């Protein structure tokens, strides 16, 4: 690959067929920092977390109203039944006699006909709304990636959104998933890692996805009150605290212990979302702020000092966990973790150690200043090796194909369906670690076959494009003789376009 | 039917053993074996699947989550099976399902991703072994049996490695034209990675061309699809199915019930689809680690250690729960929170696979779990 081809494809999102090849590849990359627009029009008109949260809040209100209409409290509280069990139950269980608490419905709890239907319809409506918001956001992301003047910075936005992954699986997260990228990543992609980290961990999508919004300090004012009523189903949830340390900052096996995770989870109690939380803490969270706003709910916060990785964090409110975040944001382990992932993204599946060290130093000496880190990345010779170092992910391949064919608008439903078929549903990695960034996860036989199928469909709609002329614009100085011959021998222009999109040099970057 | 176990056990028959070909030959002679690995990604809660209802601490520790077992079928004096697993329960009664409990891979921390890496690579710590044990199993088997497929669009780590494997999941995209396919074949000839992938894709496509309308949208369809890929005489002998959604930090009772209903339907579809081959089939169900004994503040459980694994199929010596039960009293727990592992998952898998394919257990352990060499494979599983 030539320098121009590397800048366009490895650093950028692929060349557009209707734009000139950059004459100064390095300047083209660094020049994007000044041109980047955090809120281009297409993103500005996409769903916001405030809008999605208002819809969710409506739905929860409706649900509560329907439940209230069902009249008398449904059944005996199951928690009370469970608490009553321990003494005699095991014997009964062992003998297989005396079934314990058969869960037959209590007659009075049967809802009057019609209510169930209304509940179901409300739920279906909420799901449809969430999926509509999701598709709108995916469409906005894709359209922006097609027409952006700063494709290198946009690639970094995608990189960070995957680093701080949420997955659009739960009802509450489906519609919110894209807003995390638009509201917490985009404004900070050229700022500091610390600010991006804080924005992400206070975003409703993350607080709901990793269950932070339902975590209650066991000896917090609310925790004590609930415990006094005999409800044991309330307490700490360490999911977000763990993933912050393991995935977002320090990285796994970097010296923190289970006790550190638990202490951090205690410090985080009270971090929640207004209006759309669930569980016993939701009322405490909903008193101020609009639905979806980050709130610190003092009644949920576990009182006391916290000891985390040998440092004491004095008792306090929202600033206690924030102080922990600010410390881990600039820790050496975090620098190594981020440097390794960035090097893997730009220099190959096995990150070169010298490059990792250089990026880590840039991160540490600048206190996590991201443009400084990106400059060190651009200056790394390991990111400019001539052989393609990465097998494109389905997202990268799709966007680069559409850019190549001068597509300017992505239809939301089409792009959602296509990325599902190609195996990388946007913002839906299924796990908080995000999508893998190595060829082994994407270069499967079936995955390649699907790209060929999709390429033929793209080509059928591409209009009159001569792939022989297009190839050197997409891959300047980097089209192999074999590919040139194959394109020249095709039976139709459309077939040649399809073949170009799946040529070895276009499948990789 | 010839009983290989009693033959191996009969050490007195030295002269007879000399007169017969080595044991590998027996495996070759009965080569219709099929093996399916269903991985449960996200740490499945063994205590909520095969519940130790006879443990005096169970109901107290599990609260609401224990209620599902009030009417559940008992497996033995200690364990009961989650009521959503009705097909599995039936197979257990027919002695075609075996559960192992308090089992864990060598991994002892609580990261999903590291835990899955150990489970799939077969190492003793994360990222120490680069390829997967299921791929290395192909090297232990005779070439005719060494064909594996991932029932997903991409190849999971357990199946990655030096031996070629294919992958297949139903595609909603229209099939590309034959002429384009041929041109792609030619274009990829000079690219070793793409050539290998493309050859696999073409072979698989032929095998499954009549499946275009097949679903895959739910667990039963995936099970049926896997059965169709495994059933032909020249089809795959080994398949891997990935399942997610086991990370039940909240509302475990409803979520786990839904998961298990799907798993049960998947097993049923596999059995139905494989027909008479079911007698030669072994299905392994395993997860990276278990979940906390205590219920957390949100009706769920957090990352833990010991859990349950399953072996299902016509050849399995089932109808029992294999467990050296450590107990659930606070003092018996691992790090005061998790079910203490008393059985090595490596040894369990090694013993199951060796028994199923009739290969030497020590050799199997060395190939699949090179870092656990000193651990003896569990005997008597088939």
Interface residues (C-beta under 8 A of the other chain):
Chain A: X78 X79 X81 X82 X83 X85 X86 X89 X90 X93 X94 X96 X99 X100 X101 X102 X103 X169 X211 X214 X215 X216 X218 X232 X233 X234 X235 X236 X237 X238 X239 X242 X246 X252 X253 X258 X279 X417 X420 X421 X422 X423 X430 X431 X433 X439 X440 X441 X442 X443 X444 X445 X446 X447 X448 X449 X450 X452 X453 X454 X455 X456 X457 X480 X482 X483 X486 X489 X490 X491 X495 X498 X499 X502 X503 X504 X507
Chain B: X41 X42 X53 X54 X55 X56 X58 X59 X60 X63 X64 X66 X67 X69 X70 X71 X74 X77 X80 X109 X110 X111 X112 X113 X114 X126 X150 X152 X153 X154 X155 X157 X160 X166 X167 X168 X169 X171 X172 X173 X174 X175 X176 X177 X179 X180 X181 X183 X184 X186 X187 X188 X190 X191 X193 X194 X197 X198 X199 X200 X201 X204 X205 X244 X245 X247 X249 X250 X295 X296 X297 X298 X299 X300 X302 X303 X335
